[in-house]
Amino acid sequence: MRHHWQLDDSIHFLNHGSFGATPRVVLERQRELRDRLEAEPVRFMVRELPPLFDEARARLAPFIGAQPEDLALINNATTGVNAVLRSLDFQPGDELLTTNHGYNACTNVLRYVAERTGAKVVVAHIPFPVENPASLVTAVLDAVTPKTRLVLLDQITSPTALVFPIAELVEDLEGRGIPVLVDAAHAPGHVALSLDATGASFTTGNLHKWVCAPKGAAFLHVRRDWQPKIRPTVISHGANSKRTDRSRFQLEFDWVGTQDPTPLLCIPTALDFMGSLLPGGWPALMALNHAELIAARATLLEAVPQPLPCPPELLGSMATIVLPQDPGDRLFEDFRVEAPLMPFEGKTLLRISMQRHVRPGDLAALTNALRAVAVSY
């Protein structure tokens, strides 16, 4: 299915997880929207944009198991993490809990907020490799104290590609009255979501990754009891808008200044197109990506033998293995393989992603490269 994407055929692209890749049909829809915007900017931005945002929310909501009224459309998940953490009040001595598998950008937001408020960032340590899902739950819950005021959890971790048992963790933590902020940057289109059923206070996710919308498409889901407290990091006209057809929460997030809204307006097209690639729709797509990922990881483990990094049930469409040494830029420079190297607690991890544009030769090129690089270690 590579022809659906504009990816350079000379590159063995196994890094869908970093920025995604947008199909041609979605990019064409974006061009149409941009042409429409530039034909009459005022009409588009003032009169047409609000109902288009509503349409995008209405299409996205059932896909992630949420209500449209609880969704803000934003540019990326890091923006969502910033909005939540910088809207909340913390006191000296409060503890903000995360894990050592967290995404660096979002951990930086925790540190920034802690420095400004006197709160403390607490990191639950989870070794990698991981033996079972229960070890993830235990490590997080063992780090909770009476001072824990918020927990930031990655639903799918960036360096280690682990799919956390979010529902179980949220049930326990929210049951204790501790709000959970789920960084679901990789989750939409990667694993099935049901945000209302999960019940986290806050969830933010990217749509430019596995949903394959254009770059700059994401959402922030805020449980209704929290919405009056959560504001965007950019305060603009929504703060005193006289409109009554939507909540203050959406009025503020819908307008944070002039920017290109077309990535967000392409969400319906991306959902439709990716869901049409297989007869079974999105469930079949996610299942096939997962099955091919497990097979691909097995191939990599033959090239670089090591203990199993984690059981298959902790993976979605990404996986990591441990390399004996950091090969630097050689995978790309010498073999034209695009696969990220992740430093993690003194180890070098190699992460691969499976999406419909990946060709059999891409994985073969990576395994050949790993064998060749290993010779020179």
Secondary structure as UniProt FT lines:
FT   HELIX           2..4
FT   TURN            9..10
FT   STRAND          12..13
FT   HELIX           16..19
FT   HELIX           24..39
FT   HELIX           41..42
FT   HELIX           43..48
FT   HELIX           49..64
FT   HELIX           68..70
FT   STRAND          71..74
FT   HELIX           77..85
FT   TURN            86..87
FT   TURN            92..93
FT   STRAND          95..99
FT   TURN            100..101
FT   HELIX           104..117
FT   STRAND          120..124
FT   HELIX           133..142
FT   TURN            146..147
FT   STRAND          148..154
FT   TURN            158..160
FT   HELIX           166..175
FT   TURN            176..177
FT   STRAND          180..183
FT   TURN            185..186
FT   TURN            189..190
FT   HELIX           195..198
FT   STRAND          202..206
FT   STRAND          218..222
FT   HELIX           224..229
FT   HELIX           237..240
FT   HELIX           248..254
FT   HELIX           262..265
FT   HELIX           267..275
FT   TURN            279..280
FT   HELIX           281..303
FT   HELIX           312..314
FT   STRAND          318..323
FT   TURN            328..329
FT   HELIX           330..335
FT   STRAND          337..338
FT   STRAND          341..344
FT   TURN            345..346
FT   STRAND          347..353
FT   TURN            356..357
FT   HELIX           360..375
//
